């Protein structure tokens, strides 16, 4: 156990906190960069979001299927 959490719980907590950080930072970033500057690049933004979602989904599926001891070794 690391910080009192099992490996899988730590991975889930990390993903949840990452989501909170991104959601919290979004208003500040949108204030710094106007939407009009991003609109020409909407396809890139959508691709990044979709690929990130696919990676997180695949990683979570992979992590939930592996044994705890293997997950600890991967995380170490």
N, C-alpha and C positions, 0 to 999 in steps of 0.2 A: 504494500500500500504506500502511496505517495501522498503526502499532506492529508492523510486520513481517508483518501479516496481510492477505490479500486481503479485499475487502469481504464476500463471502459467508462466508468463514471467520470474520470478526469477528462477523457476525450470529449464526452458529451458536454461537460461543463465548459471546456475550452471553446467548443463550437458555439455554444450559447453566448458566452461572453464576447466572442468575436463579432457575433451578430449585433449585440448591444453596442459595441464600439462603432461599428459601421453605421448603424442607424443614428447614433448620437453625433457622429462626425458629419453626416450628410448635410444638415442645414448650414453648418459653417462653410463647408466646401461649396455649396450652391450659392452662398452669399459672396464668396471670393471669385467664383467663375460663373458668369451669367449663363442661363440656359441657352440663350441664343448662340453662345460659343460652342455649346455641345451638340446642338441639333444637327449640324452637318455630319457629325460622327455617330449618329444614333445606332448605326449597324454595329459599330465596334463596341459600343456600350452594351447593347443587347447580347452580343456574342460573349463578352466578358462575363456578364451576369449568368447567362445560361451555362457556360463552361464551368464557372465557379460552383453553380448549383449541382451540375453533374458530378464534378469532382468530390464535393462534400457528400453527396448521396452515395456515390460509389465507395468512398472511404469509410463511411458509416456502415454500409452493408458489409464491407470486408472486415471491419473491426468487430462487428457483432458476431461474425461467424468463426473467428479464430479463437483458439484457446487463450485463456488469461495469461499463461506463462509465455506464450509466443508474443502476445501483445506487449507485455512488459519488455521483452527483448527488443522488439521493434521500436518502442518508445525510448529505450535507453541509449 
